[in-house]
Amino acid sequence: MSASANAAETPKKILVHGHRGARARMPENTLPAFQYALKVGVDVLELDLAVTRDNVLVVSHDPELHAPACTGPVKEAAIRELTFSQVREWDCGATKNPGFPDQQPVPGTRMPSLEEVFKLASKTKVEFNIETKIFKNRPQLTPPPEEFSKLLVDMIRKYKLEKRVIIQSFDYRTLVAARKLAPKIRLSALYA
């Protein structure tokens, strides 16, 4: 039997992604969600990124802080307008998401930086599926795509995770910029 025929018969492993960590069980995109996902054995942590005013990559599905995901000193705030220290004033675990009846609130949970997530998973073999939350029609919510991509690629390189990361986005400008900076990092173009 030829090698190609044998390869075709070998089943490929299905990778289990912890979407936003494990948002059905723990507050989404938080360290408790990622810890839970790692504990149950996911292969990939899927997460979303925003950028603070002082250029810290933070893990958030939305570029704005608001309930039910996070509660804080004001009703709503854009992450890009806040420093990392100000973002940490928000509690992103106290309120149960009504869309997930089995989600366990974890009061006092702060929004993590990407670096904290990388440190949490540093002794594992888990991969990372990282979505850049950038919007062409709302440029005030993020740095320019080239800057966003450089911040992300620099952090990936700091932890030597080039082979364990997929960068994904609905806004392909960050993918193009990331490809120029790090052609070997995998990319995923999202579309509605």
Backbone as CSV, one residue per row, in Angstrom:
resi,resn,N_x,N_y,N_z,CA_x,CA_y,CA_z,C_x,C_y,C_z
1,MET,0.850,-1.171,0.000,0.000,0.000,0.000,0.896,1.233,0.000
2,SER,0.523,2.222,-0.807,1.337,3.440,-0.892,1.139,4.303,0.351
3,ALA,2.101,5.177,0.593,2.031,6.065,1.754,0.826,6.989,1.656
4,SER,0.495,7.446,0.450,-0.635,8.363,0.311,-1.958,7.654,0.575
5,ALA,-2.076,6.396,0.163,-3.300,5.650,0.435,-3.438,5.403,1.933
6,ASN,-2.333,5.085,2.586,-2.357,4.849,4.027,-2.731,6.128,4.776
7,ALA,-2.203,7.270,4.338,-2.507,8.539,4.986,-3.983,8.883,4.839
8,ALA,-4.559,8.546,3.702,-5.969,8.841,3.479,-6.862,8.035,4.407
9,GLU,-6.414,6.864,4.835,-7.216,6.018,5.709,-7.051,6.367,7.189
10,THR,-6.003,7.095,7.526,-5.763,7.453,8.915,-6.709,8.578,9.316
11,PRO,-7.565,8.329,10.301,-8.486,9.398,10.702,-7.722,10.556,11.350
12,LYS,-8.153,11.765,11.036,-7.550,12.945,11.638,-8.225,13.204,12.977
13,LYS,-7.460,13.746,13.905,-7.987,14.051,15.225,-8.911,15.260,15.139
14,ILE,-10.033,15.173,15.791,-10.931,16.318,15.903,-10.471,17.126,17.105
15,LEU,-10.200,18.408,16.888,-9.732,19.265,17.963,-10.915,19.914,18.672
16,VAL,-10.903,19.854,19.978,-11.954,20.467,20.783,-11.494,21.876,21.162
17,HIS,-12.302,22.868,20.770,-12.000,24.262,21.085,-12.844,24.689,22.285
18,GLY,-12.214,25.315,23.246,-12.940,25.936,24.354,-13.315,27.344,23.919
19,HIS,-14.557,27.522,23.430,-14.998,28.806,22.883,-15.142,29.836,23.993
20,ARG,-14.360,30.906,23.886,-14.272,31.933,24.927,-13.916,31.293,26.268
21,GLY,-13.118,30.250,26.178,-12.748,29.465,27.357,-13.747,28.339,27.509
22,ALA,-14.735,28.557,28.325,-15.831,27.594,28.519,-17.042,28.396,28.972
23,ARG,-17.550,29.251,28.096,-18.560,30.220,28.512,-19.884,29.619,28.959
24,ALA,-20.134,28.383,28.612,-21.361,27.756,29.097,-21.252,27.402,30.578
25,ARG,-20.026,27.315,31.082,-19.790,26.912,32.479,-19.249,28.024,33.369
26,MET,-18.424,28.897,32.790,-17.764,29.961,33.554,-17.883,31.276,32.779
27,PRO,-17.676,32.413,33.457,-17.755,33.694,32.746,-16.787,33.721,31.553
28,GLU,-17.313,34.110,30.403,-16.552,34.017,29.153,-15.284,34.846,29.142
29,ASN,-14.284,34.300,28.450,-13.011,34.997,28.240,-12.343,35.433,29.544
30,THR,-12.472,34.609,30.588,-11.835,34.898,31.879,-10.886,33.763,32.244
31,LEU,-9.995,34.032,33.188,-9.087,32.968,33.624,-9.849,31.765,34.178
32,PRO,-10.955,31.951,34.979,-11.698,30.764,35.403,-12.244,29.940,34.232
33,ALA,-12.655,30.595,33.155,-13.157,29.869,31.976,-12.034,29.093,31.301
34,PHE,-10.862,29.712,31.186,-9.734,29.032,30.552,-9.205,27.906,31.449
35,GLN,-9.192,28.121,32.756,-8.772,27.061,33.682,-9.716,25.861,33.583
36,TYR,-11.014,26.126,33.524,-12.000,25.056,33.390,-11.776,24.299,32.079
37,ALA,-11.592,25.041,30.991,-11.382,24.412,29.682,-10.151,23.518,29.692
38,LEU,-9.062,24.000,30.288,-7.846,23.189,30.367,-8.072,21.947,31.227
39,LYS,-8.805,22.110,32.328,-9.079,20.988,33.239,-9.857,19.866,32.547
40,VAL,-10.793,20.243,31.664,-11.589,19.222,30.979,-10.921,18.716,29.707
41,GLY,-9.749,19.270,29.367,-8.950,18.692,28.294,-9.142,19.236,26.902
42,VAL,-9.509,20.519,26.758,-9.631,21.053,25.398,-8.270,21.052,24.710
43,ASP,-8.309,21.041,23.398,-7.091,21.093,22.588,-6.699,22.527,22.247
44,VAL,-7.717,23.395,22.160,-7.508,24.771,21.705,-8.326,25.717,22.584
45,LEU,-7.706,26.814,23.014,-8.440,27.886,23.685,-8.775,28.939,22.643
46,GLU,-10.066,29.182,22.438,-10.508,30.233,21.531,-10.771,31.464,22.381
47,LEU,-10.259,32.607,21.927,-10.441,33.837,22.690,-10.428,35.040,21.768
48,ASP,-10.869,36.158,22.308,-11.016,37.387,21.541,-10.163,38.481,22.177
49,LEU,-9.653,39.385,21.348,-8.762,40.426,21.852,-9.260,41.830,21.580
50,ALA,-9.033,42.675,22.581,-9.176,44.120,22.450,-7.853,44.718,22.925
51,VAL,-7.713,46.035,22.775,-6.466,46.703,23.159,-6.803,47.929,23.998
52,THR,-6.150,48.052,25.155,-6.373,49.194,26.035,-5.662,50.438,25.518
53,ARG,-5.933,51.568,26.166,-5.301,52.835,25.789,-3.782,52.758,25.912
54,ASP,-3.301,51.982,26.915,-1.854,51.836,27.104,-1.309,50.598,26.389
55,ASN,-2.034,50.145,25.365,-1.608,49.077,24.447,-1.371,47.721,25.108
56,VAL,-2.224,47.370,26.061,-2.209,46.028,26.632,-3.273,45.217,25.894
57,LEU,-2.885,44.042,25.406,-3.840,43.131,24.772,-4.667,42.483,25.873
58,VAL,-5.978,42.689,25.822,-6.870,42.107,26.824,-7.867,41.181,26.149
59,VAL,-8.345,40.218,26.905,-9.231,39.194,26.374,-10.674,39.618,26.611
60,SER,-11.342,39.986,25.514,-12.731,40.440,25.581,-13.395,40.205,24.228
61,HIS,-14.606,39.678,24.267,-15.349,39.483,23.026,-15.786,40.810,22.429
62,ASP,-16.106,41.764,23.279,-16.591,43.050,22.810,-15.552,44.135,23.064
63,PRO,-15.498,45.144,22.187,-14.554,46.239,22.409,-15.039,47.223,23.476
64,GLU,-16.256,46.992,23.963,-16.832,47.841,24.996,-17.208,46.999,26.203
65,LEU,-17.031,47.569,27.369,-17.406,46.906,28.613,-18.831,47.287,28.956
66,HIS,-19.651,46.282,29.259,-21.039,46.510,29.665,-21.610,45.204,30.192
67,ALA,-22.728,45.303,30.899,-23.410,44.114,31.411,-24.040,43.365,30.239
68,PRO,-24.215,42.042,30.322,-23.968,41.230,31.501,-22.531,40.733,31.632
69,ALA,-21.704,40.906,30.607,-20.351,40.339,30.666,-19.531,40.958,31.783
70,CYS,-19.560,42.273,31.905,-18.764,42.957,32.924,-19.568,44.106,33.528
71,THR,-19.356,44.358,34.804,-19.971,45.499,35.472,-18.873,46.325,36.118
72,GLY,-19.074,47.647,36.097,-18.005,48.494,36.606,-18.474,49.835,37.104
73,PRO,-17.548,50.777,37.158,-17.835,52.081,37.732,-18.811,52.935,36.921
74,VAL,-18.962,52.637,35.643,-19.947,53.313,34.797,-20.731,52.240,34.035
75,LYS,-21.813,52.636,33.391,-22.669,51.660,32.705,-21.959,50.995,31.518
76,GLU,-21.175,51.787,30.778,-20.504,51.268,29.581,-19.234,52.078,29.321
77,ALA,-18.206,51.408,28.794,-16.963,52.102,28.447,-16.247,51.348,27.339
78,ALA,-15.609,52.093,26.455,-14.799,51.488,25.392,-13.450,51.096,25.979
79,ILE,-13.031,49.856,25.750,-11.763,49.361,26.282,-10.601,50.228,25.791
80,ARG,-10.631,50.655,24.549,-9.537,51.442,23.971,-9.365,52.790,24.669
81,GLU,-10.399,53.266,25.347,-10.318,54.551,26.049,-9.835,54.397,27.495
82,LEU,-9.646,53.157,27.950,-9.245,52.893,29.331,-7.836,52.320,29.386
83,THR,-7.136,52.602,30.471,-5.857,51.936,30.699,-6.142,50.526,31.207
84,PHE,-5.122,49.685,31.206,-5.291,48.327,31.730,-5.730,48.377,33.189
85,SER,-5.169,49.280,33.955,-5.549,49.438,35.361,-7.030,49.783,35.492
86,GLN,-7.537,50.645,34.628,-8.960,51.010,34.671,-9.850,49.830,34.249
87,VAL,-9.411,49.061,33.271,-10.174,47.877,32.849,-10.302,46.902,34.019
88,ARG,-9.258,46.811,34.834,-9.258,45.870,35.961,-10.206,46.291,37.084
89,GLU,-10.784,47.488,36.999,-11.788,47.903,37.975,-13.134,47.228,37.713
90,TRP,-13.289,46.641,36.547,-14.551,46.008,36.165,-14.572,44.554,36.629
91,ASP,-15.736,44.094,37.055,-15.926,42.700,37.468,-16.557,41.953,36.298
92,CYS,-15.818,40.995,35.765,-16.289,40.254,34.588,-16.712,38.831,34.943
93,GLY,-17.104,38.629,36.194,-17.538,37.299,36.598,-18.699,37.277,37.563
94,ALA,-19.150,38.437,38.003,-20.188,38.485,39.039,-21.582,38.144,38.523
95,THR,-21.839,38.466,37.254,-23.188,38.295,36.709,-23.265,37.076,35.803
96,LYS,-24.225,36.217,36.067,-24.448,35.040,35.215,-25.025,35.498,33.877
97,ASN,-24.471,35.002,32.784,-24.995,35.322,31.467,-26.328,34.591,31.292
98,PRO,-27.431,35.318,31.050,-28.737,34.669,30.943,-28.834,33.664,29.795
99,GLY,-27.931,33.744,28.841,-27.940,32.801,27.721,-27.355,31.445,28.075
100,PHE,-26.753,31.334,29.260,-26.099,30.090,29.665,-26.533,29.712,31.075
101,PRO,-27.625,28.953,31.189,-28.182,28.650,32.513,-27.250,27.868,33.435
102,ASP,-26.269,27.159,32.876,-25.341,26.390,33.711,-24.065,27.157,34.043
103,GLN,-23.995,28.396,33.616,-22.795,29.190,33.890,-22.731,29.539,35.380
104,GLN,-21.554,29.354,35.947,-21.327,29.634,37.365,-20.654,31.000,37.507
105,PRO,-21.306,31.955,38.160,-20.657,33.249,38.369,-19.409,33.098,39.251
106,VAL,-18.436,33.948,39.015,-17.207,33.978,39.821,-16.947,35.451,40.159
107,PRO,-17.637,35.972,41.188,-17.478,37.387,41.535,-16.015,37.753,41.786
108,GLY,-15.668,38.958,41.354,-14.305,39.441,41.535,-13.359,39.072,40.409
109,THR,-13.887,38.452,39.371,-13.053,38.049,38.233,-12.749,39.261,37.365
110,ARG,-11.488,39.474,37.107,-11.054,40.602,36.282,-10.752,40.148,34.865
111,MET,-10.864,41.073,33.923,-10.536,40.781,32.528,-9.045,40.474,32.442
112,PRO,-8.688,39.331,31.852,-7.264,38.995,31.772,-6.574,39.643,30.582
113,SER,-5.278,39.814,30.729,-4.457,40.193,29.582,-4.155,38.916,28.806
114,LEU,-3.779,39.066,27.550,-3.369,37.902,26.766,-2.157,37.251,27.421
115,GLU,-1.275,38.051,27.953,-0.087,37.513,28.603,-0.461,36.601,29.779
116,GLU,-1.474,36.969,30.542,-1.913,36.113,31.656,-2.438,34.770,31.151
117,VAL,-3.143,34.786,30.028,-3.653,33.536,29.462,-2.492,32.679,28.967
118,PHE,-1.528,33.296,28.301,-0.348,32.550,27.852,0.399,31.948,29.041
119,LYS,0.541,32.695,30.115,1.226,32.174,31.312,0.439,31.008,31.921
120,LEU,-0.881,31.136,31.965,-1.731,30.080,32.517,-1.528,28.762,31.774
121,ALA,-1.419,28.845,30.464,-1.341,27.645,29.633,0.083,27.293,29.221
122,SER,1.072,27.948,29.802,2.455,27.766,29.349,2.987,26.345,29.536
123,LYS,2.477,25.624,30.504,2.986,24.266,30.756,2.111,23.194,30.109
124,THR,1.223,23.617,29.219,0.356,22.681,28.512,0.771,22.643,27.040
125,LYS,0.078,21.816,26.271,0.307,21.768,24.822,-0.863,22.390,24.071
126,VAL,-1.732,23.062,24.799,-2.918,23.639,24.188,-2.518,24.658,23.118
127,GLU,-3.356,24.750,22.098,-3.169,25.746,21.057,-4.101,26.913,21.338
128,PHE,-3.915,27.994,20.603,-4.698,29.208,20.804,-5.297,29.664,19.482
129,ASN,-6.600,29.904,19.473,-7.316,30.442,18.329,-7.737,31.853,18.743
130,ILE,-7.013,32.860,18.267,-7.150,34.221,18.771,-7.793,35.122,17.725
131,GLU,-8.934,35.693,18.076,-9.629,36.599,17.162,-9.321,38.044,17.496
132,THR,-8.856,38.790,16.503,-8.657,40.226,16.672,-10.007,40.910,16.479
133,LYS,-10.454,41.590,17.507,-11.724,42.319,17.440,-11.441,43.734,16.966
134,ILE,-11.503,43.895,15.654,-11.222,45.179,15.017,-12.318,45.424,13.991
135,PHE,-12.694,46.684,13.843,-13.833,47.026,12.997,-13.475,48.214,12.121
136,LYS,-13.491,48.001,10.830,-13.122,49.059,9.875,-14.013,50.289,10.038
137,ASN,-15.297,50.076,10.340,-16.237,51.192,10.458,-16.252,51.821,11.855
138,ARG,-15.417,51.313,12.786,-15.333,51.873,14.139,-13.856,51.953,14.560
139,PRO,-13.043,52.741,13.851,-11.601,52.767,14.097,-11.211,53.276,15.482
140,GLN,-12.094,53.996,16.148,-11.788,54.525,17.473,-11.701,53.432,18.540
141,LEU,-12.162,52.224,18.216,-12.199,51.144,19.210,-10.930,50.302,19.262
142,THR,-10.023,50.516,18.308,-8.794,49.713,18.274,-7.650,50.550,17.717
143,PRO,-6.431,50.081,17.929,-5.322,50.724,17.212,-5.426,50.349,15.733
144,PRO,-4.658,50.992,14.871,-4.657,50.599,13.455,-4.270,49.123,13.316
145,PRO,-4.711,48.459,12.239,-4.471,47.020,12.094,-3.002,46.618,12.177
146,GLU,-2.114,47.432,11.624,-0.687,47.095,11.675,-0.173,47.108,13.119
147,GLU,-0.613,48.085,13.892,-0.197,48.180,15.301,-0.797,47.027,16.118
148,PHE,-2.072,46.739,15.903,-2.745,45.631,16.591,-1.991,44.335,16.308
149,SER,-1.698,44.090,15.045,-1.008,42.855,14.659,0.389,42.772,15.251
150,LYS,1.099,43.896,15.280,2.445,43.892,15.853,2.404,43.580,17.349
151,LEU,1.466,44.177,18.077,1.324,43.873,19.502,1.090,42.372,19.700
152,LEU,0.211,41.797,18.874,-0.119,40.382,18.993,1.059,39.491,18.609
153,VAL,1.676,39.756,17.481,2.807,38.932,17.039,3.959,39.022,18.043
154,ASP,4.221,40.216,18.566,5.282,40.361,19.567,5.005,39.500,20.803
155,MET,3.750,39.461,21.247,3.402,38.656,22.432,3.509,37.162,22.117
156,ILE,3.073,36.762,20.935,3.199,35.363,20.523,4.672,34.953,20.509
157,ARG,5.502,35.807,19.959,6.949,35.508,19.890,7.583,35.492,21.279
158,LYS,7.154,36.382,22.150,7.701,36.422,23.517,7.557,35.068,24.197
159,TYR,6.432,34.388,23.946,6.171,33.083,24.561,6.482,31.915,23.624
160,LYS,7.091,32.216,22.478,7.503,31.195,21.507,6.332,30.270,21.124
161,LEU,5.226,30.886,20.790,4.005,30.134,20.486,3.617,30.178,19.012
162,GLU,4.549,30.551,18.149,4.223,30.696,16.726,3.558,29.452,16.141
163,LYS,3.964,28.276,16.561,3.415,27.036,16.005,2.106,26.614,16.681
164,ARG,1.725,27.314,17.759,0.535,26.922,18.513,-0.600,27.938,18.419
165,VAL,-0.474,28.910,17.524,-1.474,29.972,17.427,-2.088,30.023,16.041
166,ILE,-3.384,30.316,16.020,-4.115,30.694,14.812,-4.646,32.096,15.091
167,ILE,-4.376,33.033,14.201,-4.962,34.372,14.313,-6.155,34.407,13.375
168,GLN,-7.298,34.797,13.903,-8.499,34.856,13.073,-9.138,36.238,13.189
169,SER,-9.897,36.626,12.151,-10.575,37.917,12.181,-11.610,38.008,11.072
170,PHE,-12.642,38.807,11.342,-13.595,39.186,10.306,-13.040,40.364,9.503
171,ASP,-12.099,41.101,10.102,-11.464,42.237,9.437,-10.088,41.770,8.979
172,TYR,-9.943,41.526,7.704,-8.748,40.879,7.173,-7.498,41.753,7.219
173,ARG,-7.647,43.018,7.545,-6.477,43.898,7.597,-5.462,43.406,8.634
174,THR,-5.940,42.879,9.771,-4.989,42.370,10.766,-4.329,41.084,10.275
175,LEU,-5.038,40.302,9.478,-4.459,39.074,8.943,-3.354,39.393,7.937
176,VAL,-3.602,40.378,7.080,-2.595,40.787,6.100,-1.356,41.322,6.824
177,ALA,-1.573,42.152,7.839,-0.456,42.716,8.602,0.308,41.621,9.345
178,ALA,-0.404,40.674,9.935,0.249,39.577,10.661,1.061,38.710,9.703
179,ARG,0.547,38.458,8.504,1.269,37.645,7.521,2.598,38.283,7.155
180,LYS,2.612,39.623,7.035,3.860,40.323,6.718,4.871,40.209,7.857
181,LEU,4.394,40.242,9.089,5.272,40.187,10.259,5.742,38.768,10.579
182,ALA,4.844,37.803,10.386,5.135,36.424,10.794,4.455,35.458,9.836
183,PRO,5.068,35.214,8.676,4.411,34.414,7.631,4.094,32.977,8.024
184,LYS,4.711,32.457,9.080,4.462,31.059,9.439,3.326,30.880,10.449
185,ILE,2.834,31.969,11.054,1.713,31.832,11.968,0.450,31.585,11.151
186,ARG,-0.332,30.594,11.555,-1.563,30.256,10.839,-2.597,31.371,10.978
187,LEU,-3.362,31.552,9.896,-4.388,32.577,9.855,-5.720,31.954,9.486
188,SER,-6.802,32.595,9.924,-8.138,32.128,9.586,-9.014,33.339,9.284
189,ALA,-9.534,33.401,8.059,-10.415,34.486,7.642,-11.845,34.107,8.009
190,LEU,-12.488,34.911,8.834,-13.865,34.658,9.238,-14.813,35.443,8.350
191,TYR,-16.016,34.917,8.147,-17.032,35.652,7.405,-18.392,35.255,7.922
192,ALA,-19.351,36.162,7.776,-20.702,35.917,8.290,-21.422,34.911,7.410
